[in-house]
Amino acid sequence: MFSFHHRGVRLYIMFVILALIGFGTARAVNIKRLQYGQQNRYHVTLCAKGDFKAAEDYARNYLNEHLNDLEAYYIQAMAQANLGKLDAAVKTIEESLDKGLPFDRYLAGPRDLFAPLYEHEGFRKLAAEKNVKLIHGPVLGAVTDTSARFWVRTVDESEVIVLCYSRSIRNMREVVIREAAEATARSKASDDYTAVVEVTDLTPDTEYEYYLSVDGEPIAISPPPRFRTAPATGESCQFEVGFGGGAGFIPWNERMWTTLQSRNLSAMLLLGDNVYIDQPEVPQTQRYCYYRRQSHPPYRRFAAGTPIYAVWDDHDFGKNDCTSALPLDEPAWKMDVLKVFTENFVNPAYGLDAMRPGCFHRFAIGDVDFILLDCRFYRQNPHEIKNPTMLGPDQKRWLMEQLKQSKATFKVVASSVPWASGTKPGSKDTWDGFPEEREEIFSFIADQKIEGVVLISADRHRSDAWRIQRPGAYDLFDFSSSKLTNAMSHPVMEGCLFGYSELPSAGLLRFDTSAEDPAVTYRIMNIDGEIMHSLTLRKSQLSFK
């Protein structure tokens, strides 16, 4: 069964009503008090369902109030193209380009919603002038000690080559290439014109610069992006990763990606509500929400040099507080939603195999293991089922195997919803709705004497830290952060060790496993780069000795 929490239904209806009355003409609505883009994705959905006139009216009215709103230009061009107003659509596109909207937005599409334009002389002339080969990317991901993957989206099915090299400088002048490696892949229309290029035979803990070409034409990226391979697997090290959820597209908060880029992170973990879609049966809206973020320069620069690992939560998978079921065809749309997700990220894996899919996966940096869970794909309804599962039996078994087999100093287990009790009082959407399964996992950690487990999570629009007392075992800590770019905040709750909700924020984890007593430090960093709270855990605190 697929169901909604009652409060979520009320919020969704509120947004739909606001969209129906027209955001552009409702002067009393303060757009910054809402999640920006609700109205945009709603009108993309209308276009997907054939109501182009309503979308055009919205865009025209909204632009009367907000002359520089780029998303409204985009929707207006989409609607005009499908209403046969092709010359007007091209004019709208030209105006949007003058105001800063990247031309790749129209090439990406959704292509079926811009199809009438693609054969129009005016649009073809624009496309020839822009000569775009690469629409989105490169996005860096799945970086190991000896390999890295690079995700791209191209205009046409194309051959993509990535060249990585390391270099050294002699006498402060001469640049010497010490090592070079390259790989090739081909983007496919069946994968929404995306390709993943995997470069292998790299050296551990080494900085590389990389270049790419599409169909033999070099793609100019200035400066050329760089990345560092992970330390050798199992090797002690020092590094920092970022994590968080709650990344709705809010133009004035997109500078968060620039703030994160300044940290030179070894990885970024996106823990759900990464773009906010809420339209599981409308693939055009799903793609629109991904394209909007992928085209935006701050994110694009950040993702080119920082390995991205992603899982989803309710607003990316289904709708607010949604559940699912164990069978792969319940609800009927979930495999299609997973396909779109896999076309827009570059994770090391998507579940176990074709019969046990999902977005759960693992990776390692030195002697730290990261285990990211899919908390939606198999989730049963806790309001209808006694002792429900959030993970499903196969994923839960996989989680326990990963924990038991891990030799890492720290094992970071990431959930898209909070582990600790009291983070969302009265709700069964967090692990509070699945107490038996949560206890099964925690007891397994204690029974198997698995040391060094650190829990991280997202969902609540704030950043906080929670202590989970475990009699007879070491206490667990849940570090939670889910307000990367969101406009709306959730209040800090009683019972947490500390919390922050004033400005957008991210979670940072700094590891030092080379210390005599290895340490992990959790920091809350706001959008301005200020550290608001900090807590250090020693390995000895996460031990049975």
Buried (B, 14 or more C-beta within 10 A) or exposed (E): EBBBBEEBBEBBEEBEEBBEEBBBEBEEBEBEEBBBBBBBBBBBBBBBEEBBEBBBBBBBBBBEBBEEBBBBBBBBBBBBBBBEBBEBBBBBBBBBBEEEBBBBBBBBBBBEBBEBBBEBEBBEEBBEEBEBBBBBBBBBBBBBBBBBBBBBBBBEBBBBBBBBBBEEEEEEEEEEEEBEBBBEBEBBEEBBBBBBBBBEEBBBBBEBBBBBBBBEEEBEBEEBBBBBBBBBBEBBBBBBBBBBBBBBBBBEBBBBBBBBBEBEBBBBBBBBBBBBBBBBBBBBBBBBBBBBBBBBEBBBBBBBBBBBBBBBBBBBBBBBBBBBBEEBEEBEBBEEBBBBBBBBBBBBBBBBEEEBBBBBBBBBBBBBBBBBBBBBBBBBBBEEEEEBBBBBEBBBEBBBEBBEEBEBBBBBBBBBBBBBBEBBEEBBBBBBBBBEBBEBBBEBBBEEEBBBBBBBBBBBBBBBBBBBEEEEBBEBBBBBBBBBBBBBBBEBBEBBBBBBBEBBBBBBBBBBBBEEEBBBBBBBBBBEEEEBBBBEBEBEBBEEE
